[in-house]
Amino acid sequence: MLFGYKAVAFYADSCDAAARTIAAMDSEMLQKLVLVHMPYGKYKGRLIADLPGNYLNWFAREGFPKGELGQLLALMQELDHNGLSHLLQPLRAGPR
C-alpha cells in the first residue's frame, strides 16, 4: 500500500500494474489534469490532459518543472505513456 495517497486500491491485487498505478494516484491530482491549463510555452492555455504525448515525453527527457505543475505533467506523461489517458474521460464530465 502506498502511503500519502487517497488510494482506491481495494481491487489492486487482482489488477495489472497499470491499474494499480492508477488506483494509487491521488484523486485530487487526477481531477486537476482536466482542470489546470498549461501556463506557458507552445501549448499555453491547453488543459494538461490535452497536451500531446511528444511534448510530455520531452519534459520526461529534459526534466519536469518544479512544484505542482511538474507533478501534474509527470502524472500525465505516465498516463499517456501507458495508454491510460482514456481513464480521465469520466473526470471531464464533472461531478455527478
mmCIF file as gemmi writes it, N, C-alpha and C atoms, coordinates in Angstrom:
data_model
loop_
_atom_site.group_PDB
_atom_site.id
_atom_site.type_symbol
_atom_site.label_atom_id
_atom_site.label_alt_id
_atom_site.label_comp_id
_atom_site.label_asym_id
_atom_site.label_entity_id
_atom_site.label_seq_id
_atom_site.pdbx_PDB_ins_code
_atom_site.Cartn_x
_atom_site.Cartn_y
_atom_site.Cartn_z
_atom_site.occupancy
_atom_site.B_iso_or_equiv
_atom_site.pdbx_formal_charge
_atom_site.auth_seq_id
_atom_site.auth_asym_id
_atom_site.pdbx_PDB_model_num
ATOM 1 N N . MET Axp A 1 ? 0.85 -1.184 0 1 0 ? 1 A 1
ATOM 2 C CA . MET Axp A 1 ? 0 0 0 1 0 ? 1 A 1
ATOM 3 C C . MET Axp A 1 ? 0.885 1.234 0 1 0 ? 1 A 1
ATOM 4 N N . LEU Axp A 2 ? 0.555 2.206 -0.816 1 0 ? 2 A 1
ATOM 5 C CA . LEU Axp A 2 ? 1.291 3.463 -0.853 1 0 ? 2 A 1
ATOM 6 C C . LEU Axp A 2 ? 0.714 4.403 0.191 1 0 ? 2 A 1
ATOM 7 N N . PHE Axp A 3 ? 1.576 5.039 0.947 1 0 ? 3 A 1
ATOM 8 C CA . PHE Axp A 3 ? 1.126 5.966 1.971 1 0 ? 3 A 1
ATOM 9 C C . PHE Axp A 3 ? 1.09 7.371 1.396 1 0 ? 3 A 1
ATOM 10 N N . GLY Axp A 4 ? 0.183 8.213 1.91 1 0 ? 4 A 1
ATOM 11 C CA . GLY Axp A 4 ? 0.085 9.585 1.463 1 0 ? 4 A 1
ATOM 12 C C . GLY Axp A 4 ? -0.845 9.773 0.274 1 0 ? 4 A 1
ATOM 13 N N . TYR Axp A 5 ? -1.483 8.748 -0.183 1 0 ? 5 A 1
ATOM 14 C CA . TYR Axp A 5 ? -2.401 8.86 -1.313 1 0 ? 5 A 1
ATOM 15 C C . TYR Axp A 5 ? -3.788 8.421 -0.883 1 0 ? 5 A 1
ATOM 16 N N . LYS Axp A 6 ? -4.794 9.056 -1.472 1 0 ? 6 A 1
ATOM 17 C CA . LYS Axp A 6 ? -6.171 8.626 -1.259 1 0 ? 6 A 1
ATOM 18 C C . LYS Axp A 6 ? -6.395 7.465 -2.218 1 0 ? 6 A 1
ATOM 19 N N . ALA Axp A 7 ? -5.98 6.301 -1.799 1 0 ? 7 A 1
ATOM 20 C CA . ALA Axp A 7 ? -5.959 5.144 -2.701 1 0 ? 7 A 1
ATOM 21 C C . ALA Axp A 7 ? -7.337 4.521 -2.828 1 0 ? 7 A 1
ATOM 22 N N . VAL Axp A 8 ? -7.605 4.098 -4.008 1 0 ? 8 A 1
ATOM 23 C CA . VAL Axp A 8 ? -8.792 3.312 -4.298 1 0 ? 8 A 1
ATOM 24 C C . VAL Axp A 8 ? -8.268 1.939 -4.684 1 0 ? 8 A 1
ATOM 25 N N . ALA Axp A 9 ? -7.569 1.315 -3.734 1 0 ? 9 A 1
ATOM 26 C CA . ALA Axp A 9 ? -6.8 0.114 -4.037 1 0 ? 9 A 1
ATOM 27 C C . ALA Axp A 9 ? -7.444 -1.175 -3.551 1 0 ? 9 A 1
ATOM 28 N N . PHE Axp A 10 ? -8.737 -1.166 -3.263 1 0 ? 10 A 1
ATOM 29 C CA . PHE Axp A 10 ? -9.36 -2.384 -2.755 1 0 ? 10 A 1
ATOM 30 C C . PHE Axp A 10 ? -9.334 -3.519 -3.768 1 0 ? 10 A 1
ATOM 31 N N . TYR Axp A 11 ? -9.195 -3.213 -5.049 1 0 ? 11 A 1
ATOM 32 C CA . TYR Axp A 11 ? -9.142 -4.242 -6.076 1 0 ? 11 A 1
ATOM 33 C C . TYR Axp A 11 ? -7.759 -4.384 -6.701 1 0 ? 11 A 1
ATOM 34 N N . ALA Axp A 12 ? -6.781 -3.688 -6.188 1 0 ? 12 A 1
ATOM 35 C CA . ALA Axp A 12 ? -5.467 -3.608 -6.829 1 0 ? 12 A 1
ATOM 36 C C . ALA Axp A 12 ? -4.776 -4.961 -6.965 1 0 ? 12 A 1
ATOM 37 N N . ASP Axp A 13 ? -4.991 -5.859 -6.02 1 0 ? 13 A 1
ATOM 38 C CA . ASP Axp A 13 ? -4.309 -7.152 -6.094 1 0 ? 13 A 1
ATOM 39 C C . ASP Axp A 13 ? -4.713 -7.956 -7.323 1 0 ? 13 A 1
ATOM 40 N N . SER Axp A 14 ? -5.909 -7.745 -7.828 1 0 ? 14 A 1
ATOM 41 C CA . SER Axp A 14 ? -6.368 -8.508 -8.987 1 0 ? 14 A 1
ATOM 42 C C . SER Axp A 14 ? -6.166 -7.761 -10.305 1 0 ? 14 A 1
ATOM 43 N N . CYS Axp A 15 ? -5.577 -6.571 -10.253 1 0 ? 15 A 1
ATOM 44 C CA . CYS Axp A 15 ? -5.387 -5.751 -11.45 1 0 ? 15 A 1
ATOM 45 C C . CYS Axp A 15 ? -3.949 -5.836 -11.932 1 0 ? 15 A 1
ATOM 46 N N . ASP Axp A 16 ? -3.747 -5.428 -13.166 1 0 ? 16 A 1
ATOM 47 C CA . ASP Axp A 16 ? -2.378 -5.393 -13.682 1 0 ? 16 A 1
ATOM 48 C C . ASP Axp A 16 ? -1.639 -4.177 -13.121 1 0 ? 16 A 1
ATOM 49 N N . ALA Axp A 17 ? -0.365 -4.051 -13.433 1 0 ? 17 A 1
ATOM 50 C CA . ALA Axp A 17 ? 0.469 -2.992 -12.861 1 0 ? 17 A 1
ATOM 51 C C . ALA Axp A 17 ? -0.054 -1.603 -13.198 1 0 ? 17 A 1
ATOM 52 N N . ALA Axp A 18 ? -0.523 -1.398 -14.404 1 0 ? 18 A 1
ATOM 53 C CA . ALA Axp A 18 ? -1.023 -0.076 -14.794 1 0 ? 18 A 1
ATOM 54 C C . ALA Axp A 18 ? -2.249 0.309 -13.972 1 0 ? 18 A 1
ATOM 55 N N . ALA Axp A 19 ? -3.145 -0.62 -13.751 1 0 ? 19 A 1
ATOM 56 C CA . ALA Axp A 19 ? -4.337 -0.335 -12.958 1 0 ? 19 A 1
ATOM 57 C C . ALA Axp A 19 ? -3.968 -0.046 -11.51 1 0 ? 19 A 1
ATOM 58 N N . ARG Axp A 20 ? -2.971 -0.747 -10.978 1 0 ? 20 A 1
ATOM 59 C CA . ARG Axp A 20 ? -2.524 -0.469 -9.606 1 0 ? 20 A 1
ATOM 60 C C . ARG Axp A 20 ? -1.935 0.931 -9.517 1 0 ? 20 A 1
ATOM 61 N N . THR Axp A 21 ? -1.235 1.351 -10.561 1 0 ? 21 A 1
ATOM 62 C CA . THR Axp A 21 ? -0.673 2.703 -10.571 1 0 ? 21 A 1
ATOM 63 C C . THR Axp A 21 ? -1.79 3.727 -10.483 1 0 ? 21 A 1
ATOM 64 N N . ILE Axp A 22 ? -2.823 3.547 -11.288 1 0 ? 22 A 1
ATOM 65 C CA . ILE Axp A 22 ? -3.955 4.472 -11.277 1 0 ? 22 A 1
ATOM 66 C C . ILE Axp A 22 ? -4.66 4.436 -9.932 1 0 ? 22 A 1
ATOM 67 N N . ALA Axp A 23 ? -4.832 3.256 -9.355 1 0 ? 23 A 1
ATOM 68 C CA . ALA Axp A 23 ? -5.524 3.128 -8.08 1 0 ? 23 A 1
ATOM 69 C C . ALA Axp A 23 ? -4.797 3.862 -6.97 1 0 ? 23 A 1
ATOM 70 N N . ALA Axp A 24 ? -3.485 3.974 -7.065 1 0 ? 24 A 1
ATOM 71 C CA . ALA Axp A 24 ? -2.699 4.605 -6.013 1 0 ? 24 A 1
ATOM 72 C C . ALA Axp A 24 ? -2.577 6.116 -6.183 1 0 ? 24 A 1
ATOM 73 N N . MET Axp A 25 ? -3.025 6.65 -7.292 1 0 ? 25 A 1
ATOM 74 C CA . MET Axp A 25 ? -2.864 8.083 -7.533 1 0 ? 25 A 1
ATOM 75 C C . MET Axp A 25 ? -3.859 8.886 -6.714 1 0 ? 25 A 1
ATOM 76 N N . ASP Axp A 26 ? -3.447 10.044 -6.353 1 0 ? 26 A 1
ATOM 77 C CA . ASP Axp A 26 ? -4.272 10.965 -5.598 1 0 ? 26 A 1
ATOM 78 C C . ASP Axp A 26 ? -5.411 11.447 -6.493 1 0 ? 26 A 1
ATOM 79 N N . SER Axp A 27 ? -6.64 11.242 -6.059 1 0 ? 27 A 1
ATOM 80 C CA . SER Axp A 27 ? -7.794 11.617 -6.883 1 0 ? 27 A 1
ATOM 81 C C . SER Axp A 27 ? -7.823 13.115 -7.174 1 0 ? 27 A 1
ATOM 82 N N . GLU Axp A 28 ? -7.332 13.913 -6.249 1 0 ? 28 A 1
ATOM 83 C CA . GLU Axp A 28 ? -7.292 15.363 -6.47 1 0 ? 28 A 1
ATOM 84 C C . GLU Axp A 28 ? -6.343 15.71 -7.617 1 0 ? 28 A 1
ATOM 85 N N . MET Axp A 29 ? -5.209 15.034 -7.683 1 0 ? 29 A 1
ATOM 86 C CA . MET Axp A 29 ? -4.256 15.284 -8.769 1 0 ? 29 A 1
ATOM 87 C C . MET Axp A 29 ? -4.859 14.86 -10.108 1 0 ? 29 A 1
ATOM 88 N N . LEU Axp A 30 ? -5.55 13.747 -10.141 1 0 ? 30 A 1
ATOM 89 C CA . LEU Axp A 30 ? -6.191 13.298 -11.375 1 0 ? 30 A 1
ATOM 90 C C . LEU Axp A 30 ? -7.226 14.316 -11.843 1 0 ? 30 A 1
ATOM 91 N N . GLN Axp A 31 ? -8.006 14.845 -10.913 1 0 ? 31 A 1
ATOM 92 C CA . GLN Axp A 31 ? -9.016 15.849 -11.263 1 0 ? 31 A 1
ATOM 93 C C . GLN Axp A 31 ? -8.355 17.105 -11.82 1 0 ? 31 A 1
ATOM 94 N N . LYS Axp A 32 ? -7.224 17.479 -11.262 1 0 ? 32 A 1
ATOM 95 C CA . LYS Axp A 32 ? -6.534 18.685 -11.731 1 0 ? 32 A 1
ATOM 96 C C . LYS Axp A 32 ? -6.047 18.549 -13.17 1 0 ? 32 A 1
ATOM 97 N N . LEU Axp A 33 ? -5.777 17.329 -13.621 1 0 ? 33 A 1
ATOM 98 C CA . LEU Axp A 33 ? -5.333 17.134 -15.001 1 0 ? 33 A 1
ATOM 99 C C . LEU Axp A 33 ? -6.36 17.647 -16.002 1 0 ? 33 A 1
ATOM 100 N N . VAL Axp A 34 ? -7.647 17.593 -15.636 1 0 ? 34 A 1
ATOM 101 C CA . VAL Axp A 34 ? -8.7 18.043 -16.547 1 0 ? 34 A 1
ATOM 102 C C . VAL Axp A 34 ? -9.205 19.444 -16.203 1 0 ? 34 A 1
ATOM 103 N N . LEU Axp A 35 ? -8.565 20.097 -15.232 1 0 ? 35 A 1
ATOM 104 C CA . LEU Axp A 35 ? -8.964 21.451 -14.837 1 0 ? 35 A 1
ATOM 105 C C . LEU Axp A 35 ? -7.871 22.495 -15.032 1 0 ? 35 A 1
ATOM 106 N N . VAL Axp A 36 ? -6.612 22.091 -14.888 1 0 ? 36 A 1
ATOM 107 C CA . VAL Axp A 36 ? -5.488 23.031 -14.921 1 0 ? 36 A 1
ATOM 108 C C . VAL Axp A 36 ? -4.976 23.185 -16.353 1 0 ? 36 A 1
ATOM 109 N N . HIS Axp A 37 ? -4.721 24.436 -16.722 1 0 ? 37 A 1
ATOM 110 C CA . HIS Axp A 37 ? -4.197 24.75 -18.05 1 0 ? 37 A 1
ATOM 111 C C . HIS Axp A 37 ? -2.689 24.956 -17.992 1 0 ? 37 A 1
ATOM 112 N N . MET Axp A 38 ? -2.023 24.627 -19.073 1 0 ? 38 A 1
ATOM 113 C CA . MET Axp A 38 ? -0.582 24.862 -19.194 1 0 ? 38 A 1
ATOM 114 C C . MET Axp A 38 ? -0.358 26.374 -19.143 1 0 ? 38 A 1
ATOM 115 N N . PRO Axp A 39 ? 0.482 26.856 -18.217 1 0 ? 39 A 1
ATOM 116 C CA . PRO Axp A 39 ? 0.623 28.302 -18.026 1 0 ? 39 A 1
ATOM 117 C C . PRO Axp A 39 ? 1.579 29.001 -18.989 1 0 ? 39 A 1
ATOM 118 N N . TYR Axp A 40 ? 2.36 28.267 -19.759 1 0 ? 40 A 1
ATOM 119 C CA . TYR Axp A 40 ? 3.347 28.904 -20.635 1 0 ? 40 A 1
ATOM 120 C C . TYR Axp A 40 ? 3.725 27.975 -21.779 1 0 ? 40 A 1
ATOM 121 N N . GLY Axp A 41 ? 4.49 28.507 -22.701 1 0 ? 41 A 1
ATOM 122 C CA . GLY Axp A 41 ? 5.045 27.701 -23.783 1 0 ? 41 A 1
ATOM 123 C C . GLY Axp A 41 ? 4.119 27.552 -24.973 1 0 ? 41 A 1
ATOM 124 N N . LYS Axp A 42 ? 4.506 26.671 -25.851 1 0 ? 42 A 1
ATOM 125 C CA . LYS Axp A 42 ? 3.789 26.428 -27.101 1 0 ? 42 A 1
ATOM 126 C C . LYS Axp A 42 ? 2.327 26.055 -26.863 1 0 ? 42 A 1
ATOM 127 N N . TYR Axp A 43 ? 2.059 25.355 -25.79 1 0 ? 43 A 1
ATOM 128 C CA . TYR Axp A 43 ? 0.708 24.88 -25.509 1 0 ? 43 A 1
ATOM 129 C C . TYR Axp A 43 ? 0.047 25.652 -24.365 1 0 ? 43 A 1
ATOM 130 N N . LYS Axp A 44 ? 0.44 26.9 -24.187 1 0 ? 44 A 1
ATOM 131 C CA . LYS Axp A 44 ? -0.148 27.76 -23.154 1 0 ? 44 A 1
ATOM 132 C C . LYS Axp A 44 ? -1.669 27.792 -23.332 1 0 ? 44 A 1
ATOM 133 N N . GLY Axp A 45 ? -2.382 27.594 -22.223 1 0 ? 45 A 1
ATOM 134 C CA . GLY Axp A 45 ? -3.835 27.629 -22.242 1 0 ? 45 A 1
ATOM 135 C C . GLY Axp A 45 ? -4.502 26.285 -22.486 1 0 ? 45 A 1
ATOM 136 N N . ARG Axp A 46 ? -3.747 25.283 -22.863 1 0 ? 46 A 1
ATOM 137 C CA . ARG Axp A 46 ? -4.317 23.957 -23.115 1 0 ? 46 A 1
ATOM 138 C C . ARG Axp A 46 ? -4.365 23.176 -21.805 1 0 ? 46 A 1
ATOM 139 N N . LEU Axp A 47 ? -5.429 22.404 -21.615 1 0 ? 47 A 1
ATOM 140 C CA . LEU Axp A 47 ? -5.522 21.556 -20.426 1 0 ? 47 A 1
ATOM 141 C C . LEU Axp A 47 ? -4.344 20.589 -20.383 1 0 ? 47 A 1
ATOM 142 N N . ILE Axp A 48 ? -3.852 20.334 -19.181 1 0 ? 48 A 1
ATOM 143 C CA . ILE Axp A 48 ? -2.75 19.379 -19.014 1 0 ? 48 A 1
ATOM 144 C C . ILE Axp A 48 ? -3.136 18.034 -19.642 1 0 ? 48 A 1
ATOM 145 N N . ALA Axp A 49 ? -4.388 17.625 -19.468 1 0 ? 49 A 1
ATOM 146 C CA . ALA Axp A 49 ? -4.852 16.345 -20.01 1 0 ? 49 A 1
ATOM 147 C C . ALA Axp A 49 ? -4.858 16.317 -21.534 1 0 ? 49 A 1
ATOM 148 N N . ASP Axp A 50 ? -4.811 17.479 -22.17 1 0 ? 50 A 1
ATOM 149 C CA . ASP Axp A 50 ? -4.865 17.553 -23.632 1 0 ? 50 A 1
ATOM 150 C C . ASP Axp A 50 ? -3.509 17.815 -24.274 1 0 ? 50 A 1
ATOM 151 N N . LEU Axp A 51 ? -2.453 17.822 -23.485 1 0 ? 51 A 1
ATOM 152 C CA . LEU Axp A 51 ? -1.118 18.044 -24.053 1 0 ? 51 A 1
ATOM 153 C C . LEU Axp A 51 ? -0.689 16.821 -24.86 1 0 ? 51 A 1
ATOM 154 N N . PRO Axp A 52 ? -0.022 17.041 -25.994 1 0 ? 52 A 1
ATOM 155 C CA . PRO Axp A 52 ? 0.412 15.902 -26.811 1 0 ? 52 A 1
ATOM 156 C C . PRO Axp A 52 ? 1.516 15.091 -26.132 1 0 ? 52 A 1
ATOM 157 N N . GLY Axp A 53 ? 1.517 13.806 -26.419 1 0 ? 53 A 1
ATOM 158 C CA . GLY Axp A 53 ? 2.485 12.893 -25.826 1 0 ? 53 A 1
ATOM 159 C C . GLY Axp A 53 ? 3.925 13.275 -26.086 1 0 ? 53 A 1
ATOM 160 N N . ASN Axp A 54 ? 4.222 13.774 -27.29 1 0 ? 54 A 1
ATOM 161 C CA . ASN Axp A 54 ? 5.617 14.125 -27.579 1 0 ? 54 A 1
ATOM 162 C C . ASN Axp A 54 ? 6.092 15.293 -26.725 1 0 ? 54 A 1
ATOM 163 N N . TYR Axp A 55 ? 5.197 16.207 -26.387 1 0 ? 55 A 1
ATOM 164 C CA . TYR Axp A 55 ? 5.533 17.328 -25.506 1 0 ? 55 A 1
ATOM 165 C C . TYR Axp A 55 ? 5.789 16.817 -24.088 1 0 ? 55 A 1
ATOM 166 N N . LEU Axp A 56 ? 4.945 15.923 -23.617 1 0 ? 56 A 1
ATOM 167 C CA . LEU Axp A 56 ? 5.12 15.329 -22.291 1 0 ? 56 A 1
ATOM 168 C C . LEU Axp A 56 ? 6.402 14.506 -22.226 1 0 ? 56 A 1
ATOM 169 N N . ASN Axp A 57 ? 6.697 13.784 -23.298 1 0 ? 57 A 1
ATOM 170 C CA . ASN Axp A 57 ? 7.928 12.991 -23.344 1 0 ? 57 A 1
ATOM 171 C C . ASN Axp A 57 ? 9.162 13.88 -23.35 1 0 ? 57 A 1
ATOM 172 N N . TRP Axp A 58 ? 9.062 15.049 -23.962 1 0 ? 58 A 1
ATOM 173 C CA . TRP Axp A 58 ? 10.178 15.998 -23.947 1 0 ? 58 A 1
ATOM 174 C C . TRP Axp A 58 ? 10.489 16.404 -22.504 1 0 ? 58 A 1
ATOM 175 N N . PHE Axp A 59 ? 9.44 16.704 -21.732 1 0 ? 59 A 1
ATOM 176 C CA . PHE Axp A 59 ? 9.647 17.043 -20.322 1 0 ? 59 A 1
ATOM 177 C C . PHE Axp A 59 ? 10.27 15.864 -19.575 1 0 ? 59 A 1
ATOM 178 N N . ALA Axp A 60 ? 9.831 14.651 -19.884 1 0 ? 60 A 1
ATOM 179 C CA . ALA Axp A 60 ? 10.384 13.471 -19.21 1 0 ? 60 A 1
ATOM 180 C C . ALA Axp A 60 ? 11.885 13.345 -19.484 1 0 ? 60 A 1
ATOM 181 N N . ARG Axp A 61 ? 12.303 13.683 -20.69 1 0 ? 61 A 1
ATOM 182 C CA . ARG Axp A 61 ? 13.73 13.609 -21.04 1 0 ? 61 A 1
ATOM 183 C C . ARG Axp A 61 ? 14.528 14.778 -20.46 1 0 ? 61 A 1
ATOM 184 N N . GLU Axp A 62 ? 13.975 15.977 -20.553 1 0 ? 62 A 1
ATOM 185 C CA . GLU Axp A 62 ? 14.706 17.195 -20.189 1 0 ? 62 A 1
ATOM 186 C C . GLU Axp A 62 ? 14.531 17.602 -18.734 1 0 ? 62 A 1
ATOM 187 N N . GLY Axp A 63 ? 13.49 17.113 -18.099 1 0 ? 63 A 1
ATOM 188 C CA . GLY Axp A 63 ? 13.221 17.453 -16.706 1 0 ? 63 A 1
ATOM 189 C C . GLY Axp A 63 ? 11.905 18.197 -16.565 1 0 ? 63 A 1
ATOM 190 N N . PHE Axp A 64 ? 11.101 17.746 -15.633 1 0 ? 64 A 1
ATOM 191 C CA . PHE Axp A 64 ? 9.826 18.398 -15.354 1 0 ? 64 A 1
ATOM 192 C C . PHE Axp A 64 ? 10.064 19.644 -14.511 1 0 ? 64 A 1
ATOM 193 N N . PRO Axp A 65 ? 9.201 20.656 -14.64 1 0 ? 65 A 1
ATOM 194 C CA . PRO Axp A 65 ? 9.33 21.832 -13.775 1 0 ? 65 A 1
ATOM 195 C C . PRO Axp A 65 ? 9.125 21.443 -12.307 1 0 ? 65 A 1
ATOM 196 N N . LYS Axp A 66 ? 9.582 22.285 -11.436 1 0 ? 66 A 1
ATOM 197 C CA . LYS Axp A 66 ? 9.402 22.043 -10.002 1 0 ? 66 A 1
ATOM 198 C C . LYS Axp A 66 ? 7.955 22.344 -9.613 1 0 ? 66 A 1
ATOM 199 N N . GLY Axp A 67 ? 7.557 21.813 -8.488 1 0 ? 67 A 1
ATOM 200 C CA . GLY Axp A 67 ? 6.25 22.118 -7.927 1 0 ? 67 A 1
ATOM 201 C C . GLY Axp A 67 ? 5.118 21.292 -8.502 1 0 ? 67 A 1
ATOM 202 N N . GLU Axp A 68 ? 3.915 21.79 -8.253 1 0 ? 68 A 1
ATOM 203 C CA . GLU Axp A 68 ? 2.717 21.053 -8.643 1 0 ? 68 A 1
ATOM 204 C C . GLU Axp A 68 ? 2.601 20.889 -10.161 1 0 ? 68 A 1
ATOM 205 N N . LEU Axp A 69 ? 2.99 21.907 -10.919 1 0 ? 69 A 1
ATOM 206 C CA . LEU Axp A 69 ? 2.925 21.783 -12.376 1 0 ? 69 A 1
ATOM 207 C C . LEU Axp A 69 ? 3.767 20.602 -12.85 1 0 ? 69 A 1
ATOM 208 N N . GLY Axp A 70 ? 4.96 20.475 -12.325 1 0 ? 70 A 1
ATOM 209 C CA . GLY Axp A 70 ? 5.821 19.355 -12.695 1 0 ? 70 A 1
ATOM 210 C C . GLY Axp A 70 ? 5.219 18.018 -12.316 1 0 ? 70 A 1
ATOM 211 N N . GLN Axp A 71 ? 4.577 17.965 -11.16 1 0 ? 71 A 1
ATOM 212 C CA . GLN Axp A 71 ? 3.922 16.726 -10.729 1 0 ? 71 A 1
ATOM 213 C C . GLN Axp A 71 ? 2.78 16.365 -11.671 1 0 ? 71 A 1
ATOM 214 N N . LEU Axp A 72 ? 2.009 17.374 -12.07 1 0 ? 72 A 1
ATOM 215 C CA . LEU Axp A 72 ? 0.898 17.125 -12.986 1 0 ? 72 A 1
ATOM 216 C C . LEU Axp A 72 ? 1.395 16.662 -14.353 1 0 ? 72 A 1
ATOM 217 N N . LEU Axp A 73 ? 2.439 17.317 -14.854 1 0 ? 73 A 1
ATOM 218 C CA . LEU Axp A 73 ? 2.995 16.922 -16.151 1 0 ? 73 A 1
ATOM 219 C C . LEU Axp A 73 ? 3.56 15.504 -16.098 1 0 ? 73 A 1
ATOM 220 N N . ALA Axp A 74 ? 4.232 15.169 -15.004 1 0 ? 74 A 1
ATOM 221 C CA . ALA Axp A 74 ? 4.788 13.819 -14.849 1 0 ? 74 A 1
ATOM 222 C C . ALA Axp A 74 ? 3.673 12.778 -14.775 1 0 ? 74 A 1
ATOM 223 N N . LEU Axp A 75 ? 2.619 13.095 -14.06 1 0 ? 75 A 1
ATOM 224 C CA . LEU Axp A 75 ? 1.483 12.184 -13.956 1 0 ? 75 A 1
ATOM 225 C C . LEU Axp A 75 ? 0.835 11.983 -15.326 1 0 ? 75 A 1
ATOM 226 N N . MET Axp A 76 ? 0.629 13.081 -16.055 1 0 ? 76 A 1
ATOM 227 C CA . MET Axp A 76 ? 0.007 12.974 -17.372 1 0 ? 76 A 1
ATOM 228 C C . MET Axp A 76 ? 0.897 12.211 -18.337 1 0 ? 76 A 1
ATOM 229 N N . GLN Axp A 77 ? 2.202 12.409 -18.247 1 0 ? 77 A 1
ATOM 230 C CA . GLN Axp A 77 ? 3.133 11.686 -19.117 1 0 ? 77 A 1
ATOM 231 C C . GLN Axp A 77 ? 3.045 10.186 -18.842 1 0 ? 77 A 1
ATOM 232 N N . GLU Axp A 78 ? 2.945 9.825 -17.58 1 0 ? 78 A 1
ATOM 233 C CA . GLU Axp A 78 ? 2.836 8.41 -17.203 1 0 ? 78 A 1
ATOM 234 C C . GLU Axp A 78 ? 1.543 7.805 -17.747 1 0 ? 78 A 1
ATOM 235 N N . LEU Axp A 79 ? 0.448 8.53 -17.608 1 0 ? 79 A 1
ATOM 236 C CA . LEU Axp A 79 ? -0.826 8.048 -18.142 1 0 ? 79 A 1
ATOM 237 C C . LEU Axp A 79 ? -0.752 7.885 -19.658 1 0 ? 79 A 1
ATOM 238 N N . ASP Axp A 80 ? -0.229 8.9 -20.328 1 0 ? 80 A 1
ATOM 239 C CA . ASP Axp A 80 ? -0.129 8.872 -21.788 1 0 ? 80 A 1
ATOM 240 C C . ASP Axp A 80 ? 0.794 7.744 -22.249 1 0 ? 80 A 1
ATOM 241 N N . HIS Axp A 81 ? 1.932 7.625 -21.613 1 0 ? 81 A 1
ATOM 242 C CA . HIS Axp A 81 ? 2.916 6.606 -21.981 1 0 ? 81 A 1
ATOM 243 C C . HIS Axp A 81 ? 2.344 5.191 -21.871 1 0 ? 81 A 1
ATOM 244 N N . ASN Axp A 82 ? 1.501 4.98 -20.877 1 0 ? 82 A 1
ATOM 245 C CA . ASN Axp A 82 ? 0.915 3.659 -20.655 1 0 ? 82 A 1
ATOM 246 C C . ASN Axp A 82 ? -0.438 3.476 -21.344 1 0 ? 82 A 1
ATOM 247 N N . GLY Axp A 83 ? -0.823 4.449 -22.177 1 0 ? 83 A 1
ATOM 248 C CA . GLY Axp A 83 ? -2.081 4.335 -22.911 1 0 ? 83 A 1
ATOM 249 C C . GLY Axp A 83 ? -3.312 4.408 -22.04 1 0 ? 83 A 1
ATOM 250 N N . LEU Axp A 84 ? -3.23 5.17 -20.949 1 0 ? 84 A 1
ATOM 251 C CA . LEU Axp A 84 ? -4.33 5.226 -19.99 1 0 ? 84 A 1
ATOM 252 C C . LEU Axp A 84 ? -5.045 6.575 -19.959 1 0 ? 84 A 1
ATOM 253 N N . SER Axp A 85 ? -4.788 7.422 -20.923 1 0 ? 85 A 1
ATOM 254 C CA . SER Axp A 85 ? -5.41 8.751 -20.95 1 0 ? 85 A 1
ATOM 255 C C . SER Axp A 85 ? -6.933 8.675 -20.962 1 0 ? 85 A 1
ATOM 256 N N . HIS Axp A 86 ? -7.464 7.625 -21.562 1 0 ? 86 A 1
ATOM 257 C CA . HIS Axp A 86 ? -8.918 7.471 -21.641 1 0 ? 86 A 1
ATOM 258 C C . HIS Axp A 86 ? -9.571 7.368 -20.259 1 0 ? 86 A 1
ATOM 259 N N . LEU Axp A 87 ? -8.802 7.022 -19.253 1 0 ? 87 A 1
ATOM 260 C CA . LEU Axp A 87 ? -9.357 6.911 -17.903 1 0 ? 87 A 1
ATOM 261 C C . LEU Axp A 87 ? -9.746 8.265 -17.319 1 0 ? 87 A 1
ATOM 262 N N . LEU Axp A 88 ? -9.325 9.343 -17.958 1 0 ? 88 A 1
ATOM 263 C CA . LEU Axp A 88 ? -9.683 10.684 -17.49 1 0 ? 88 A 1
ATOM 264 C C . LEU Axp A 88 ? -11.053 11.125 -18.005 1 0 ? 88 A 1
ATOM 265 N N . GLN Axp A 89 ? -11.625 10.409 -18.968 1 0 ? 89 A 1
ATOM 266 C CA . GLN Axp A 89 ? -12.903 10.808 -19.558 1 0 ? 89 A 1
ATOM 267 C C . GLN Axp A 89 ? -14.006 11.038 -18.523 1 0 ? 89 A 1
ATOM 268 N N . PRO Axp A 90 ? -14.199 10.147 -17.556 1 0 ? 90 A 1
ATOM 269 C CA . PRO Axp A 90 ? -15.256 10.406 -16.565 1 0 ? 90 A 1
ATOM 270 C C . PRO Axp A 90 ? -15.012 11.684 -15.758 1 0 ? 90 A 1
ATOM 271 N N . LEU Axp A 91 ? -13.762 12.047 -15.56 1 0 ? 91 A 1
ATOM 272 C CA . LEU Axp A 91 ? -13.454 13.263 -14.805 1 0 ? 91 A 1
ATOM 273 C C . LEU Axp A 91 ? -13.775 14.513 -15.609 1 0 ? 91 A 1
ATOM 274 N N . ARG Axp A 92 ? -13.707 14.431 -16.917 1 0 ? 92 A 1
ATOM 275 C CA . ARG Axp A 92 ? -14.021 15.577 -17.774 1 0 ? 92 A 1
ATOM 276 C C . ARG Axp A 92 ? -15.493 15.953 -17.675 1 0 ? 92 A 1
ATOM 277 N N . ALA Axp A 93 ? -16.334 14.98 -17.381 1 0 ? 93 A 1
ATOM 278 C CA . ALA Axp A 93 ? -17.769 15.225 -17.291 1 0 ? 93 A 1
ATOM 279 C C . ALA Axp A 93 ? -18.136 16.02 -16.043 1 0 ? 93 A 1
ATOM 280 N N . GLY Axp A 94 ? -17.242 16.068 -15.063 1 0 ? 94 A 1
ATOM 281 C CA . GLY Axp A 94 ? -17.503 16.799 -13.831 1 0 ? 94 A 1
ATOM 282 C C . GLY Axp A 94 ? -18.242 15.946 -12.822 1 0 ? 94 A 1
ATOM 283 N N . PRO Axp A 95 ? -18.533 16.535 -11.649 1 0 ? 95 A 1
ATOM 284 C CA . PRO Axp A 95 ? -19.207 15.784 -10.58 1 0 ? 95 A 1
ATOM 285 C C . PRO Axp A 95 ? -20.635 15.429 -10.972 1 0 ? 95 A 1
ATOM 286 N N . ARG Axp A 96 ? -21.083 14.314 -10.451 1 0 ? 96 A 1
ATOM 287 C CA . ARG Axp A 96 ? -22.458 13.86 -10.735 1 0 ? 96 A 1
ATOM 288 C C . ARG Axp A 96 ? -23.376 14.17 -9.602 1 0 ? 96 A 1
